[in-house]
Amino acid sequence: MTASASRRTSGRGRRPGGPDTRGEILAAARASFAERGFDRTTIRAVAADARVDPALVHHYFGNKEDLFLAALEVPIDPRTLIPEVFAPGLAGVGERMVRTFLGVWDRPENNQALVAFIRTAFVADETADLLRNGIEAVVLRAVIPQLRPAGDAEVRATLVASQMAGLIMARYVLRIEPLASLPAEDVVSWVAPNLQRYVDAPPPPRP
């Protein structure tokens, strides 16, 4: 085999891990999650796009949900927080949810990264797709099973998400006063009753 043929052969197939491998896997994952959504993205497909062995993706990121959260680059894991909020039951969950939410977003070490991600979602289609997929695949999937006893779980979960999304925009992204500077406990007092109503109030009558 000639030297040139050898170089051509070695350029094909999967690459071993290297200094940029993790970043290239993340780039492939972001593109796949944005284009195909969470359900249709697979570890094998991401590995193929990044030209690495699937075992290397598992080595760096664990399972598909872990990879997805890494692609989102958010400093929190909703899979841990949501069960903790709902663990005591539906009674008082609105208050616990807002207090936990504010505890995460008001921390300076979290706030900058989270706000930057939300702002990017408004100017980059791929980030917007990632955000939507993240809400659907990680947040709503964790919340909906907790709301099954109340009925209309999907509607209730999306209403909760809409309330929290509005709070994010007004308090942290647009920084609308006086909400932006309102003490956390005041925010809890105002917002928690709305969330509690979404969670366990009787559904409105249908025509």
VOGU-3710 file (C-alpha; in Angstrom, 3 decimals, decimal comma):
1> mtasasrrts> 0,000/0,000/0,000  1,330/3,440/-0,905  1,730/6,210/1,640  -1,079/8,217/0,026  -3,402/5,208/0,045  -2,552/4,597/3,660  -3,487/8,180/4,538  -6,798/7,864/2,666  -7,643/4,641/4,465  -6,787/6,020/7,896
11> grgrrpggpd> -9,048/9,026/7,310  -12,143/6,847/7,071  -14,325/5,371/9,781  -14,522/6,235/13,436  -12,057/8,485/15,148  -10,506/7,680/18,514  -11,069/10,052/21,396  -9,047/13,238/21,298  -8,865/16,718/22,789  -11,856/17,983/20,761
21> trgeilaaar> -13,903/14,773/20,725  -16,229/15,770/23,541  -17,020/19,110/21,917  -17,601/17,487/18,538  -19,987/14,965/20,080  -21,879/17,828/21,736  -22,078/19,714/18,437  -23,458/16,623/16,706  -25,916/16,072/19,552  -27,199/19,663/19,456
31> asfaergfdr> -27,770/19,438/15,718  -29,519/16,082/16,015  -31,774/17,054/18,918  -32,720/20,303/17,183  -33,433/18,651/13,818  -34,856/15,275/14,851  -36,201/15,979/18,331  -35,467/14,015/21,479  -37,342/10,815/20,616  -35,830/10,333/17,156
41> ttiravaada> -32,271/11,115/18,212  -30,188/8,090/19,184  -26,755/7,674/20,701  -25,763/5,666/17,637  -26,865/8,450/15,262  -24,986/11,111/17,245  -21,887/8,898/17,257  -22,154/8,432/13,497  -22,474/12,191/12,935  -19,437/12,816/15,150
51> rvdpalvhhy> -17,565/9,872/13,562  -16,865/8,165/16,874  -17,795/4,862/18,431  -21,122/4,936/20,366  -19,231/3,638/23,416  -17,299/6,898/23,441  -20,542/8,892/23,631  -21,631/6,775/26,598  -18,190/7,240/28,157  -18,418/11,033/28,019
61> fgnkedlfla> -22,134/11,558/28,650  -23,870/8,438/29,956  -27,364/7,907/28,535  -29,385/9,945/26,036  -31,007/12,186/28,672  -27,573/12,978/30,121  -26,343/13,825/26,634  -29,362/16,033/26,022  -28,866/18,016/29,226  -25,194/18,449/28,353
71> alevpidprt> -26,242/19,743/24,922  -28,543/22,264/26,594  -25,636/23,473/28,749  -27,898/24,313/31,679  -26,417/24,144/35,193  -29,340/22,207/36,710  -30,875/18,772/36,280  -34,712/18,905/36,244  -34,805/15,136/36,737  -33,543/15,684/40,278
81> lipevfapgl> -35,439/18,859/41,186  -38,921/17,916/39,948  -39,302/14,669/41,946  -38,125/16,505/45,064  -40,783/19,193/44,569  -43,574/16,652/44,131  -42,376/14,112/46,731  -44,590/15,423/49,603  -47,690/15,273/47,355  -49,780/17,767/45,401
91> agvgermvrt> -50,785/19,823/48,438  -48,514/22,870/48,595  -46,649/21,919/45,422  -47,189/25,377/43,891  -45,307/27,041/46,729  -42,523/24,450/46,696  -42,182/24,749/42,935  -41,798/28,528/42,893  -39,439/28,536/45,861  -37,235/25,846/44,307
101> flgvwdrpen> -37,336/27,600/40,928  -36,285/30,941/42,411  -33,588/29,241/44,455  -32,020/28,021/41,216  -32,478/31,136/39,075  -31,489/33,669/41,738  -28,066/32,094/42,263  -25,506/34,229/40,401  -23,525/31,152/39,315  -26,658/29,744/37,603
111> nqalvafirt> -28,379/32,910/36,452  -25,846/34,047/33,885  -25,765/30,740/32,007  -29,535/30,276/32,119  -30,333/33,799/30,918  -27,740/33,519/28,145  -29,337/30,296/26,956  -32,842/31,819/26,892  -31,625/34,897/25,021  -29,860/32,732/22,446
121> afvadetadl> -33,100/30,817/21,869  -34,680/34,000/20,502  -32,034/34,518/17,820  -30,908/30,980/16,967  -33,377/28,454/15,586  -31,311/25,489/16,758  -31,268/26,755/20,356  -35,012/27,461/20,225  -35,608/23,902/19,025  -33,392/22,579/21,811
131> lrngieavvl> -35,305/24,610/24,385  -38,674/23,360/23,151  -37,426/19,776/23,070  -35,975/20,229/26,541  -39,290/21,366/27,973  -41,126/18,516/26,281  -38,621/15,725/26,799  -37,244/16,487/30,247  -39,548/18,852/32,147  -43,033/17,829/31,002
141> ravipqlrpa> -42,209/14,129/31,041  -41,198/14,461/34,667  -44,195/16,599/35,671  -47,051/14,835/33,844  -46,868/11,535/35,794  -47,048/13,512/39,047  -50,328/15,116/37,929  -52,155/11,969/36,834  -54,342/11,843/39,978  -55,741/15,303/39,168
151> gdaevratlv> -56,738/14,478/35,571  -55,970/16,551/32,461  -52,304/16,045/33,309  -50,904/17,200/29,958  -52,919/20,441/29,981  -52,048/21,147/33,607  -48,334/20,517/33,026  -48,181/22,851/30,025  -50,034/25,568/31,966  -47,486/25,253/34,757
161> asqmaglima> -44,711/25,506/32,155  -46,325/28,617/30,633  -46,484/30,309/34,042  -42,840/29,565/34,778  -41,750/30,610/31,269  -43,506/33,935/31,729  -41,814/34,405/35,078  -38,423/33,703/33,506  -38,971/36,286/30,795  -40,318/39,041/33,040
171> ryvlriepla> -38,007/38,620/36,042  -34,714/37,440/34,546  -34,530/38,177/30,810  -36,490/41,413/30,321  -36,053/42,387/33,991  -39,395/44,155/34,232  -39,717/46,135/37,449  -40,839/45,793/40,135  -40,978/42,025/39,518  -37,256/41,860/38,708
181> slpaedvvsw> -36,344/43,220/42,147  -39,190/41,708/44,141  -37,996/39,606/47,100  -38,251/35,892/46,414  -40,826/35,296/49,136  -43,082/37,975/47,634  -42,837/36,252/44,256  -43,780/32,977/45,928  -46,828/34,594/47,523  -48,054/36,018/44,217
191> vapnlqryvd> -47,281/33,157/41,843  -47,703/29,982/43,912  -51,529/30,158/44,109  -51,740/30,225/40,306  -49,535/27,157/40,004  -51,502/25,364/42,696  -54,726/26,055/40,809  -53,221/24,623/37,629  -52,167/21,533/39,558  -55,264/20,538/41,502
201> apppprp> -58,236/22,871/40,854  -61,274/21,326/39,140  -61,076/21,749/35,370  -63,297/24,438/33,860  -66,651/23,231/32,508  -66,558/22,182/28,881  -69,240/23,556/26,550
//
